[in-house]
Amino acid sequence: MSWAAIWIMVAGAFGFKAFGVLGLSRFTDGAGRSFQAITALIPASLFTALIVVQTVVADEKLVLDARAWGVGAGIVAVWRRAPFTAVVVVAMAVTAFVRWQTLV
């Protein structure tokens, strides 16, 4: 890949980010409040999609292993309104326990 192509992609990525911050800000006035509410949900949905893909897909196949148990435990912890650190620790502990049980 050439340096020119890299700089074009860098400029394009920066341009899209600048447009999102500066150009789309006019939609947040008045009727644009729904637009702002929708865009506030985008990071959560992207994060959820990444978690699902990393949890249940391996080598382009559906795999339900210890990771699925850990994510399930994390979901329960979030549902019970546990702090974020506790959610991560619970998910890690359940995943480690299930992996340990499958080795024994």
N, C-alpha and C positions, 0 to 999 in steps of 0.2 A: 504494500500500500504506500502511496506517495505522501509526502508531507503536505502537498496541496490538498489532497483529499481529506487528510486528518484535520487541517485547519478549516476546511469548508464544513466538516461535520461539527467541529467545536463551535464555529460561528452559528450554525443552524441550531444547535442545542441551546446556546445562550440566547439566540433570538426567540426561540419558542418560550423559554422561561421568562424573558423580559416581556414578551407579548402577554403571557398569562398574568403577570403582575400589573403591568401598565395598561395594556389594551383591554383586558376583560374587567378592569375595575369599574368601568362605566356601567356595567350591567348590575352592579350591586346597589344602585339607587332605586328606590321605590319598588317597581315590579321585579327588579332583579334580586330581591331577597330570596326567592325560591332558587335562583341560580346559585346563590351563595350557600344556601343550605345543602343543595345537591353536591356542590364541589367540596363541602366540608366532609362528606361521607366517602369520598374517593379513596383517601389513604387507608381507611379501615377496610374497605372492600378489597383493595389491592393486597394488603397485608394478609387478609383471610385467604385469598386465592393462593398466595405464595405458601402459606402454611399447609393448605390442602394438597397442593402439588408436591411439596417436599415430603409430606407425610405418607401419602398413599400411592405414589408413583415411583417405580424403580425399573429402569430398563424398558420403558414404555409399556409396563404392565401394572395392573392394580395389585398392590401388596398391602395386606393388613397385618402388621407386625407390632412390635412393642411401641413403635412411634405412635400408632393409632391409639393405644391405651393411654399413653402420656398426654396426647392432645385431648382425649376424652376427659381425663382427670383435670387438665387445665381448664376445660370448658366448665366442668362442675365447679371448680374453684372460683372462676369468674362469676358464675351464676350465683354463688354464695357470697359474692362481693368481697372476696379476699384481696388484700393488697397485691400489686403487681409482682413484687418479689416473692411473695408466698405462692402465687400462681406458677411462677417459673420453677421454684423449688419443688412444688408438688408434682408438676409435669415431669421434671427430671427424675425425681425419686421413683415415680410409678414406672417410667420407661426403664430405668436401671433395674428395678425389681423384676419386671416382666422378662427382661433380657437375662437376668441372673437365673430365673426359674426355668427358662428354656435351655440353659446350659447345664443345669443340674440333672 
